[in-house]
Amino acid sequence: MPISQDTLMEEAFSLLQKNGAIPPESIPTALRAAGLNPSEEVIRELQQEGGKGAQPLDKDAYKKLVAEMDDQADTLESVLEAFRVFDKNLNGTVSTNEFRHIMTSMGEKYTDEEFRELVQGFDNGGVVQYAELAKKMLLPFLEHGNPADFVDQVK
């Protein structure tokens, strides 16, 4: 049985708090402990002057921040929509070479090794069937349920 996000948050707060609040430098760890995976860019935005993570967070502020960020988490449909931007033939595939370029040069860059691991089993003659890959990418973020049920959600 998976541990609930509330339990994870309680444990993280208990471990990371100092004087009843999580210090700014521990906020990224606290978010990850709650099951979120904020990008380095999101963390920089949180910690910049005036950001929600620039000041210590008491327990209520921590719970509120996690709830806000959890609502923004990637959904299967949003990941598929991102892939569709690069689907030139509108047939559910993207060029492996173009996808490699995007993943190794934009945003949080993958190394060539990380990219090879990501597409292993999905590269079919120079194209990637992205619906199946998107499911694989999101599986680590499932909180509840059977991953097999999730995999069947894509039409």
ABEGO torsion letter per residue (X at the ends): XBBBAAAAAAAAAAAABBGGBBBAAAAAAAAAAAGBBBBAAAAAAAABBGBAAABBBBAAAAAAAAAAAAAABBBAAAAAAAAAAABAAGAGBBBAAAAAAAAAABEBBBBAAAAAAAABGABBGGBBBAAAAAAAAAAAABABEBAAAAAAABX
